[in-house]
């Protein structure tokens, strides 16, 4: 489902793909929630210093969040 993430894994690693899928899926849901809140939170030109603290505290690998942002940006009709 997310082929761009393969570069973060080694074929010799023992990876629980179910757990990786769950983590990536949850990161995607959180990313969508956060992006949906941007327009009402950052409608002005001033973005507060702590404006992105919810992203920094997600507790998931940053490449999961970045991948979801790229998926959102590349969606048709966006």
N, C-alpha and C positions, 0 to 999 in steps of 0.2 A: 504494500500500500504506500510506503514511503521509501522508494528506492534511493533517494538522495541521502538517506541516513546510513546506507551500507558502508560508507567510507569510515564511519566511526567504530566499526567492528572488525575483529580479526577472525579468520576462519578457525583459528586454534582456540579461541576463547569459548569457554562453556557458558553460553548465554541462555537464560530462561526467556525464550521469545514471548511467552505469554505475559510475563512480568514487564518486559520491554514494551509490548503492545499496550498494556494497560497504562503504563507511565506516559507513553507518547500520546495516547488517546486523551488522558486526563490533562496533559499539558496543552493539547489542542483546545479542549473545552475552556480551560482557564484563559488561554490566549484570546479566544473569541469573545469571552466575557469582558476581558480587559479592553480589547479594541473597541467593543461596542460602547464602553463607558467613556471613551476618549472625547467624543464631541461635546458631551455635557460637562466634562471635567476641565477640558482645555479649550473652551470656546474663545477665551480671550487670548491675547498675544503672549501673556505671561504664563509660563509653566513653572509651578513651584518646584523648589529643589527636591522635595520628597515626592514629586508627582509620579515617579516610576518605581516607587518602593515596593508596590505590589508585584511587579515583575521580578524584582531582585529577590523577593522572598518566596518565590514559587516552590522551591525545593525540588525542581526537576532539572535535568541537564539543559543548559542554555541552548544547545543545538536543537532540542525538541521545540522550544518556543520559537526559535528562528525559522525552523522548517514550517511551522504553522503560519507564521507571518508571511512567508513566501507563498504558501498555498492561498492565503487570503488575497494577497496582492495579485496573484495570477488567475483568480477566478474570473470566469467570463461574466460580463455585466457589471464588473466592479470598476 
